[in-house]
Amino acid sequence: MKLGIGTYCYMWAIGFKFGDKEARPANPMSAMGLLTRAKQLGVHLVQYGPNLPLATLSDAELDAIAANGRAWGVEFELATRGLETDHLERQVKLLRRLGGSLLRTIPELEGKPAEAAVIPAYLQAILPLLKRENVKLGIENGKLPAREVAWALDQVASPFTGVVLDTANSLAVPEGWRHVTEVLAPYTICLHHKEFIVQRVWHMMGFTVEGRPAGRGQVDTRWLLETLDKAGAHYNVILEVWPPEEPRLQDTIETEDRWVIESIHYLRQFIKD
């Protein structure tokens, strides 16, 4: 097991746009900047997601990332969205160029959530390439109920497919993180550790969900890791953080980095590499 960071540790520093709202830092974090931050934090795993797509980089930039990763002892994973075979083939090729062996995807088709019934066929279509390249493909939870994800993976029953377990995403289904962990633990090949807290609003008619640094929310990390281990899961842990927006973007970016540092320090009591 290794502890790593991903591009969703630094959403605010990288920048993003949703609908008519956006956050655009003056000097956004680059792919090399994330790798350099991993070295500074003393972690040896980086997962690049679609909010900082490596496919847009030049060959020289990709070669530099791969070379620095080797020199600094950092392994790479990729995260994408979609089940389309041609898209996944390109992502596997990019992953192998970096020497990585795990690809995460969100089960979507043409940008919309895919039904569980169609997932096995798409996994079967990419399976020969996964076997040939020795790459594991992980479906991230959060779009479907956990038992439907487990059912889809059971239809394929391959060690090259599994789950990227996220501790917060399934709140949108809605399902609690403990239930999702218990159902998907045997399939887990990567863990997204995302700390959060659910609180009632002042008038008691509703709830808010907010991120927290690891160890300061409602995720029981010890129980989480022990449950995965008891299920025989073999996985790395990728930290993700959800810092709330502050009045100034730069203040939010600074909070984000403090949360990452604090979270890495907390998780090191469980994950020594």
C-alpha positions as semicolon CSV with decimal commas, in nm:
position;residue;x (nm);y (nm);z (nm)
1;M;0,000;0,000;0,000
2;K;0,121;0,347;-0,094
3;L;-0,009;0,690;-0,002
4;G;-0,039;0,942;-0,280
5;I;-0,192;1,268;-0,393
6;G;-0,404;1,340;-0,697
7;T;-0,530;1,632;-0,896
8;Y;-0,842;1,643;-0,675
9;C;-0,620;1,743;-0,385
10;Y;-0,565;2,070;-0,568
11;M;-0,887;2,157;-0,750
12;W;-0,864;2,524;-0,652
13;A;-0,493;2,554;-0,732
14;I;-0,542;2,391;-1,073
15;G;-0,858;2,585;-1,154
16;F;-1,193;2,477;-1,296
17;K;-1,522;2,589;-1,447
18;F;-1,871;2,452;-1,384
19;G;-2,153;2,613;-1,578
20;D;-2,123;2,990;-1,558
21;K;-1,896;2,985;-1,251
22;E;-1,522;2,937;-1,251
23;A;-1,210;2,957;-1,038
24;R;-0,903;3,057;-1,236
25;P;-0,582;3,118;-1,037
26;A;-0,326;3,355;-1,187
27;N;-0,063;3,079;-1,188
28;P;-0,247;2,746;-1,203
29;M;-0,073;2,432;-1,083
30;S;0,066;2,230;-1,372
31;A;0,113;1,856;-1,412
32;M;0,482;1,898;-1,329
33;G;0,388;2,121;-1,039
34;L;0,174;1,844;-0,889
35;L;0,458;1,595;-0,926
36;T;0,699;1,838;-0,761
37;R;0,451;1,886;-0,475
38;A;0,438;1,510;-0,426
39;K;0,816;1,503;-0,390
40;Q;0,801;1,787;-0,136
41;L;0,532;1,606;0,062
42;G;0,729;1,282;0,065
43;V;0,468;1,072;-0,115
44;H;0,555;0,833;-0,395
45;L;0,230;0,812;-0,590
46;V;0,046;1,063;-0,809
47;Q;-0,293;1,015;-0,974
48;Y;-0,367;1,255;-1,260
49;G;-0,738;1,313;-1,322
50;P;-0,945;1,473;-1,598
51;N;-0,925;1,812;-1,428
52;L;-0,558;1,817;-1,535
53;P;-0,554;1,593;-1,845
54;L;-0,214;1,466;-1,953
55;A;-0,343;1,404;-2,305
56;T;-0,312;1,778;-2,371
57;L;0,062;1,779;-2,299
58;S;0,338;1,762;-2,557
59;D;0,562;1,458;-2,595
60;A;0,847;1,650;-2,434
61;E;0,633;1,740;-2,132
62;L;0,517;1,379;-2,090
63;D;0,874;1,254;-2,117
64;A;0,986;1,502;-1,850
65;I;0,712;1,390;-1,612
66;A;0,799;1,025;-1,665
67;A;1,171;1,091;-1,619
68;N;1,123;1,293;-1,300
69;G;0,886;1,033;-1,165
70;R;1,150;0,764;-1,210
71;A;1,422;0,983;-1,058
72;W;1,207;1,071;-0,754
73;G;1,061;0,725;-0,703
74;V;0,706;0,836;-0,783
75;E;0,456;0,600;-0,945
76;F;0,168;0,719;-1,162
77;E;-0,199;0,638;-1,194
78;L;-0,452;0,796;-1,430
79;A;-0,816;0,888;-1,377
80;T;-1,065;0,954;-1,654
81;R;-1,437;0,950;-1,729
82;G;-1,630;0,722;-1,962
83;L;-1,652;0,360;-2,073
84;E;-1,611;0,404;-2,447
85;T;-1,356;0,150;-2,570
86;D;-1,155;0,380;-2,796
87;H;-1,124;0,636;-2,517
88;L;-1,009;0,378;-2,262
89;E;-0,758;0,240;-2,512
90;R;-0,599;0,584;-2,544
91;Q;-0,588;0,623;-2,167
92;V;-0,423;0,284;-2,120
93;K;-0,161;0,378;-2,378
94;L;-0,092;0,705;-2,196
95;L;-0,076;0,529;-1,861
96;R;0,174;0,273;-1,983
97;R;0,388;0,550;-2,131
98;L;0,429;0,672;-1,773
99;G;0,491;0,322;-1,644
100;G;0,165;0,312;-1,447
101;S;-0,069;0,018;-1,402
102;L;-0,400;0,155;-1,266
103;L;-0,666;0,347;-1,456
104;R;-0,976;0,483;-1,283
105;T;-1,291;0,574;-1,470
106;I;-1,637;0,709;-1,394
107;P;-1,904;0,481;-1,548
108;E;-2,046;0,722;-1,804
109;L;-2,141;0,707;-2,171
110;E;-2,143;1,026;-2,375
111;G;-2,109;1,220;-2,054
112;K;-2,415;1,067;-1,885
113;P;-2,423;0,802;-1,609
114;A;-2,425;0,450;-1,748
115;E;-2,673;0,192;-1,627
116;A;-2,522;-0,106;-1,448
117;A;-2,667;-0,345;-1,707
118;V;-2,440;-0,211;-1,985
119;I;-2,116;-0,191;-1,787
120;P;-2,008;-0,559;-1,818
121;A;-2,003;-0,545;-2,199
122;Y;-1,777;-0,241;-2,198
123;L;-1,544;-0,399;-1,944
124;Q;-1,528;-0,719;-2,149
125;A;-1,439;-0,515;-2,458
126;I;-1,135;-0,355;-2,293
127;L;-1,030;-0,661;-2,094
128;P;-0,792;-0,811;-2,355
129;L;-0,595;-0,484;-2,363
130;L;-0,588;-0,466;-1,983
131;K;-0,447;-0,817;-1,966
132;R;-0,193;-0,754;-2,240
133;E;-0,068;-0,431;-2,080
134;N;-0,102;-0,556;-1,719
135;V;-0,329;-0,264;-1,629
136;K;-0,616;-0,265;-1,378
137;L;-0,929;-0,064;-1,451
138;G;-1,121;0,069;-1,150
139;I;-1,482;0,188;-1,160
140;E;-1,537;0,472;-0,913
141;N;-1,849;0,463;-0,699
142;G;-2,089;0,753;-0,676
143;K;-2,300;0,723;-0,990
144;L;-2,467;0,391;-0,903
145;P;-2,573;0,205;-0,588
146;A;-2,287;-0,004;-0,452
147;R;-2,464;-0,335;-0,507
148;E;-2,518;-0,253;-0,874
149;V;-2,146;-0,179;-0,914
150;A;-2,065;-0,511;-0,744
151;W;-2,310;-0,694;-0,972
152;A;-2,151;-0,545;-1,285
153;L;-1,803;-0,650;-1,173
154;D;-1,924;-1,000;-1,086
155;Q;-2,035;-1,046;-1,446
156;V;-1,675;-0,991;-1,559
157;A;-1,504;-1,157;-1,263
158;S;-1,155;-1,046;-1,362
159;P;-0,859;-0,944;-1,146
160;F;-0,802;-0,666;-1,400
161;T;-1,124;-0,485;-1,309
162;G;-1,235;-0,351;-0,972
163;V;-1,348;-0,049;-0,774
164;V;-1,190;0,284;-0,691
165;L;-1,362;0,336;-0,358
166;D;-1,443;0,698;-0,273
167;T;-1,554;0,772;0,082
168;A;-1,784;1,063;-0,007
169;N;-1,915;1,032;-0,361
170;S;-2,194;0,785;-0,284
171;L;-2,369;1,041;-0,065
172;A;-2,519;1,155;-0,397
173;V;-2,683;0,814;-0,459
174;P;-2,757;0,843;-0,157
175;E;-2,566;0,577;0,038
176;G;-2,350;0,600;0,348
177;W;-1,976;0,544;0,331
178;R;-1,975;0,249;0,572
179;H;-2,239;0,060;0,370
180;V;-2,055;0,130;0,046
181;T;-1,726;0,016;0,197
182;E;-1,874;-0,310;0,325
183;V;-2,028;-0,390;-0,012
184;L;-1,734;-0,287;-0,231
185;A;-1,435;-0,378;-0,011
186;P;-1,372;-0,713;-0,188
187;Y;-1,353;-0,531;-0,524
188;T;-1,139;-0,235;-0,414
189;I;-0,815;-0,173;-0,602
190;C;-0,772;0,194;-0,505
191;L;-0,905;0,412;-0,222
192;H;-0,988;0,781;-0,251
193;H;-0,966;0,906;0,106
194;K;-1,194;1,208;0,122
195;E;-1,279;1,341;0,466
196;F;-1,614;1,514;0,521
197;I;-1,875;1,604;0,779
198;V;-2,255;1,604;0,749
199;Q;-2,430;1,862;0,968
200;R;-2,785;1,985;1,014
201;V;-2,850;2,345;0,912
202;W;-2,954;2,581;1,191
203;H;-3,329;2,539;1,132
204;M;-3,292;2,157;1,141
205;M;-3,466;2,115;0,804
206;G;-3,183;1,981;0,594
207;F;-2,814;1,907;0,599
208;T;-2,486;2,040;0,465
209;V;-2,190;1,828;0,354
210;E;-1,848;1,989;0,388
211;G;-1,495;1,869;0,345
212;R;-1,246;1,848;0,629
213;P;-0,877;1,760;0,661
214;A;-0,827;1,387;0,715
215;G;-0,896;1,293;1,075
216;R;-1,123;1,589;1,145
217;G;-1,447;1,463;0,996
218;Q;-1,674;1,160;1,015
219;V;-1,465;0,902;0,828
220;D;-1,327;0,640;1,065
221;T;-0,997;0,578;0,889
222;R;-0,889;0,289;1,108
223;W;-1,219;0,106;1,053
224;L;-1,205;0,184;0,681
225;L;-0,858;0,041;0,628
226;E;-0,920;-0,259;0,853
227;T;-1,240;-0,342;0,664
228;L;-1,061;-0,327;0,329
229;D;-0,773;-0,538;0,461
230;K;-1,006;-0,802;0,605
231;A;-1,175;-0,829;0,266
232;G;-0,838;-0,904;0,104
233;A;-0,824;-0,582;-0,092
234;H;-0,494;-0,477;-0,249
235;Y;-0,495;-0,101;-0,297
236;N;-0,316;0,230;-0,279
237;V;-0,462;0,535;-0,105
238;I;-0,506;0,863;-0,291
239;L;-0,585;1,166;-0,078
240;E;-0,855;1,406;-0,195
241;V;-0,974;1,721;-0,016
242;W;-1,285;1,939;-0,036
243;P;-1,195;2,280;0,111
244;P;-1,482;2,531;0,103
245;E;-1,459;2,846;-0,104
246;E;-1,331;3,156;0,074
247;P;-1,385;3,519;-0,034
248;R;-1,044;3,535;-0,202
249;L;-0,932;3,255;-0,434
250;Q;-0,575;3,276;-0,308
251;D;-0,696;3,219;0,049
252;T;-0,885;2,910;-0,066
253;I;-0,573;2,780;-0,242
254;E;-0,365;2,832;0,072
255;T;-0,627;2,651;0,284
256;E;-0,627;2,368;0,033
257;D;-0,253;2,320;0,065
258;R;-0,267;2,333;0,446
259;W;-0,536;2,066;0,442
260;V;-0,323;1,845;0,218
261;I;-0,022;1,878;0,450
262;E;-0,234;1,808;0,759
263;S;-0,407;1,514;0,591
264;I;-0,083;1,353;0,477
265;H;0,053;1,386;0,830
266;Y;-0,262;1,222;0,973
267;L;-0,267;0,936;0,723
268;R;0,100;0,857;0,779
269;Q;0,009;0,698;1,112
270;F;-0,173;0,430;0,910
271;I;0,028;0,418;0,585
272;K;0,406;0,402;0,608
273;D;0,482;0,292;0,251
